[in-house]
Amino acid sequence: MRYAVGIEYNGANYSGWQKQYTPGVIGVEHKVEQALSLVANSQLELTCAGRTDAGVHATGQVVHFDSPVERLEKSWVLGANSNLPDDIAIKWAKPVSPDFDARYSATARRYRYIIYNRRERPAILRSGLTQFYEPLDHHLMHQAAQLFLGEQDFSAFRSSSCESKTPFRHVSHCWVNRYGDYLVVDIQANAFLHHMVRNIVGALLVIGCAEKPVSWISELLAGKDRTLAAATAKPNGLYLVRVFYPDELNIPQVPMGPLFFADN
């Protein structure tokens, strides 16, 4: 029986999603796999929709696994959560068809990056925000973000260790909104290159504090040179908030979050 589950986690204490084999280095996958295996009374292997880096969070991660036994949906959720640390939670579980694949059945992914734009440091939710001290013009950032739309070569926004065979990705939306002291960069694409979202945010921050004009984004995209772009934004403000699947698969969609931001 194949099952899919939705997972939420705070990645601050983990080396990323992927299971690690170095002593003392723990990935979120390791904890989730252990907890679900206890429910199945058998060792399970997980496949995720998208690997997240060290320090990156998720409110909408999706994985699938094959179980030798059947369990009620609530048994997977309650049983796994009772064996998970407080910073990881199973949100839902459901049986799926044998050909469902959490990664390859997905049609798009959506991320949100949360910026705390204030000079004084926050005491609340600190591990889930990236603080930026200088005032940011979110209107300029939003204008620049529109230059990422469509199918483009994102060579200037991928890490040097990116293993993707192609630098082309299709971005369907990229919004920048302000909610008081918080700025939210909301971006959706068919898929993302390694560090692509954090590198995009890094460039938008440079524009937001008026160090570069909006047109700089077009120059970077055309130049295809990562060394000419901005520094990679920190991981702690980044969340995988939704993975999209064809409607006929009936994959549950929970509120994206984080915090109080509207699910538009």
Secondary structure, DSSP 8 states (H G I E B T S, - for coil): -EEEEEEEE-GGGSSBSS---STT---HHHHHHHHHHHHHTS----EES---BTT-EEEEEEEEEE-SS---HHHHHHHHHTTS-TTEEEEEEEEE-TT--TTTT--EEEEEEEEE--SS--SSSGGG-EE--S---HHHHHHHHGGG-EEEE-GGGS-TT---S--EEEEEEEEEEEETTEEEEEEEES---TTHHHHHHHHHHHHHTTSS-TTHHHHHHHHT-GGGS-----GGGEEEEEEE--GGG--------STT----
